[in-house]
């Protein structure tokens, strides 16, 4: 353990002296988050009025209708009660008997929007995704179903999504460059003559990535709070999510660096893995707005549950730990260790 800490300390010192490392790992994420926050920041612009007619004998909303509305809130929708004099707002109507109808012929939820309102198709896709996960009937909309419009999801959506994407980029793009440069300078050959083991080399890199990612998380949280007044509700398990992402993607990056000797080839492979994961895992747009096959596939990708876990840990919410995530992270750690061979230049 002492050797791992000493090596991690040396790697951190080397990172602080590297302008490119500082730019890629810290300054670039801050700039990108500031841009997204400036464009999409504040509160979500997808304001939706709700008319929940599915109530019980006591006049309280049924549990199923509340669960559907809560999932829409989790997806970044700002839900408000229907008020008089609001014109023709974007509205979700949950019909009476919605919960009881699920046993036989499910009643559809209605999405109402003014003609030509570009937010209508997006809300329709979000509602359809929620209902599909609950195996209920699809929505009925008083509008034509077209391509999703542009939505401002706000800081509560983009902060966890971008943070998870930065962890992915640091592990699968930045780390292979660092490990590949060490191989090019024949450092691994020199390490083969020391008591240091490959797993210690990998563990030191993962520890370095975890420290850098925690620092990045703190910087982005401060930026979100001070510049955008984000409603942070940080839970104590947030560092665990950062550590999980660091192990997951650093193990992936070390596996790439271990099997591809050329630095440029390792960097290209990292980009080929990271970019599709970002686009398919809801980093830049909601998963619910994607076609059903892609939406189902996204939940099997490692980036999507990591972003969802960070969203719950930063802004409040319930999301139980899945042992499969930890097992997959440890598997990639072992894969990265297996791919690291001393003396192979």
N, C-alpha and C positions, 0 to 999 in steps of 0.2 A: 504493500500500500504506500509505503514511503517513496518508492521509486515512481509510482504513478503520480503522486502529488508533486514530486520534484520535476518530472517531465511535463506535467500539465502547467506548472508555474513557468517553466521555460517557454512553452508554447504560447502562453498568454503574453509574456514579455515580448516575444517575437511578433505577435499579432499587433501589439500597441506600437511597435516600431514600423509596421508595414502600412504605408498609405493606401495601397490597394485593398488590403484586408479591412482597414478601418472604413473605407468608402463602401465596400461591398456588404459588410456585415452590420454596419450601424447607420452610416449617413444615408445610404440609398434607401433603406426601409423607412427612415424618418421622413425623408423627402416624399416618398411615394404615399405614405400615410397622410402627410400634410396635404398633398394634392387631393387624395380621395376625400379627406375630411373637409377640405374647402369646397369641393364640388358637391359632395353628397352629405355633408355633415349636418349637425343639428338633429332635429327630430325627423322621422320618416315623412316624406311627402305623400306617401300612399295612405291618405286618410280615408277610412271606410266607416260608414254608418251601419249600425247593426239594429235589426229588428228581430228579436228572438221571441217567437210566438209559441215555442215549445216549453210550456210550463206545467208544473204538477198541480194537484188539487189545492196545495197551499199557496199557489201563485209564484213559487220559486222556479227558476229555470232548471231544466232537467240536467243531470250530470253529463250526458252525452253531448248536449248542445254546448255546455260550458267547456268540455274538453276540445271540441272542434274550434271554438273561439280562442281558446288558449293556444292551440297549435298555430292558428293564424297570427297571433301576437308573437309567438316565437319566431315565425317566419319574417318578422319585421313590419307587420301591418299595424297601423295606429287605429284601433277600433274605438268608435264613439257612438253613443246612443242617438237614435233618430230624433231630430228636433224639428219643430214646426218652423216654417219660413226659410228652410235650407235649400229651397229650389229642387233641383234634381241631382242630389249627391250620389256618389258611388255607395251602393248599399248591398249588404248581405242579409237575406231574409231566411231565417230558419222556421219552417212551417210548424204549425201545431201538430202534435203527434209524431214528430220526427223520431224520437227515441223509440217509441212503441212500434213504429212501422218497420224497424230493422229486423224484426223477427219474421216478417212475411214479405211484403213488398215495400222496400224502402222509399220514403218520400225524398225528392231531391231538394237540395238547397238552391235558392235563387240568387243570382248575381244580377243586380240592376245597375245600369249605367246610362248616362245620356248618350245619345247617338254621336258617334265620332270621338268619344272620350278614349284616349289611348291607354288609360289605366285599366279599363274594363277587361280586356283580354288577359292582362297580367294577373289580375285578381281571380279571374276564372281559372287560370292554370294553377294558381296557388290553392284555391278551394278544391279543385279536382284532385290535386296531389294529396291533400289532407284526407279527403274522402276515400281515395284509392287505398291509402294505408290502413284505413279503418274498414275496408271492404264494404263500403256502402255505395249506393247508386250515385252516378255522376251528377254534376250540377246542371241546372236548367237556367240559361241566361237570356235576358232580353237584350241581346246584342249579337252581332256576327262574331264568330270565333276566328280571330286572326292572329298574326304573330304578336308576341308579347311586346308591350311598349316599354320604354325606359323607366326604371323605377329608382328613386333615391331611397336606399334602404337605411341610411343613417349610420352613425358611428356604432351603435349596438350590433349592427350586422358586419360592417367592414373591419372593425378593429380585431375581433377574434379570427376572422377569415384571413386577413392579411398577415396577422402574427403567425398563424399556422403555416401559411405559404412561405414566410421568411424562414421559419425553422426548416422547412423542406428545402429551400434554396441553399441555405447555409450548409446543410448536411450533404445534399446530393450534387451540388455544383461547386461550392466553395471548398469543402473538405477534400474531394478528389484532387483539386489543384494543389492543396497544401501537401497531401500525401505523395502526389506525383512528383512535386518538386523535391521532396526529401529523397525519393528514389533516384531522381536524376542527379542529385548531388552525392549519391552513393552513401547516404546516411544509414540506410538499412543494412548495408554491408558492414559498416563499422559497428552497428548495434548488435550484429550477430556474434561479435567477440565479447559482448558484455553479458551479465546475468539477466538482462532485461528479456522478458518473454513477449511474444506477439500479442497476447491478450492484454498485457500491461500497456503496450504501445497503443492499441485500440482504445483501451479504457481511458488513457490520458487524453486522447483526442475527444472522446465523448464527454469527459469531464470539462474540457476546455469549451466545447460547444455548449454544454449546459450553462456554464458561467456566462458566456457571451449572450446566450439566448435569454437568460434571466435578466441581464442588464438591459437588453433590448426591450424585453417586456416591461420593465420598470419605466424606461424612457417613453415608450408609447402610451402607457397608462397615465403618466404625468402630462404628456401632450394632449391626450384625450380629455383629461380633467380640466387643465388650465385653459386650453384654446377653444375646446368645443363643449365644455360643461357637460360631458357625458355622465349619465346616471350610473356611476360605477357602484357595484355591490360585490367587491372582491372577496372570494371565499379562501379559506386557508389551503385548499387543495390545488390552487392555481400552480404553485411550483411543481407539484407532482405531474400535472399535465405538460408543463414545459420540459421536465425531465424525461417523461415518456416520449415526447416528440424528439428530443435530442438523441435518445438511445435509438429510436426507430430510424430516423433519417441519417444519423451518423453511421449506424451499422450498414445501412444501404450504401452510403458514400464510401466507406472503407472497403466494402465488397467490390464496388466499381473500380476503385484505385488499385486493389490487389490483383484483379484479373486483367486490367488494361494497363500495360506498361507505359504507353505513350500518354503524356500529359494532355495533349489536345484531344486525343481519343476519349480519355476519361471525362474531360469537360463536356465534350459533345454528348456522351452517353448520359451524363447527369442532366443536361438540358433536355434530352429526349425523354427522360423519365419525369422530370419536374414539371415541364410546361403542360403536357396533357393532364397530369394530375391536378394542376391548378385550375384548368378550364373545366374539368369534369367534376370537380369536388365542391363547386359552389363558392369559389373565391371571389369571382367578379359578378356573378348573378345567382339567384336562388336555385337550389337544386329542384325545388318544386316547379319551376318554370320550364324545366327541360322536358323533352319527350319521355314518356313512361319508361322505355327500355333503358335510357341513359340515367334516369332518376334512380331506378332500381340498382343499376351498376354502381352508381356513385356511393351508395351506402356500403359497398364492399371495398371501397378504396380507403387507404389509411388516413388520407388528409381530411375527409369529411367528418368522421367521428372525432378527430382531434380538434377541429374547429368548433364542433358542437359542444364538446367538453369544455373548451376554453370559454365559449360564449356563456355557458351555465356558470362557470367559475368566476367570470368577470362581472356579469350583469345579473346574476341570480338565476335560479332555475334548478330543476331536478334532472339529473342525469347520472344513473348508476354506473359505477366502474364495471367494465366487461373484462373478465380475466383473459379473454382471447386477445385483447389489445396488448396486454403485458406479455403474453406468450409470443405474439408475433414480433414484438420489439426485441425480446431476448433471442428469438430465432435469427433475426437479422444481425444482432450482435455476434452470435456464434458464426454466422456466415461471413461477416467482416473479418473475424479473427482467423477463420480457416483460410480466407483468401490472402491474408498477409503472410508472406514468406520472407524470412531473413535471407539476405545475400542474393536475391533474384533481381538483377538490374536490367 
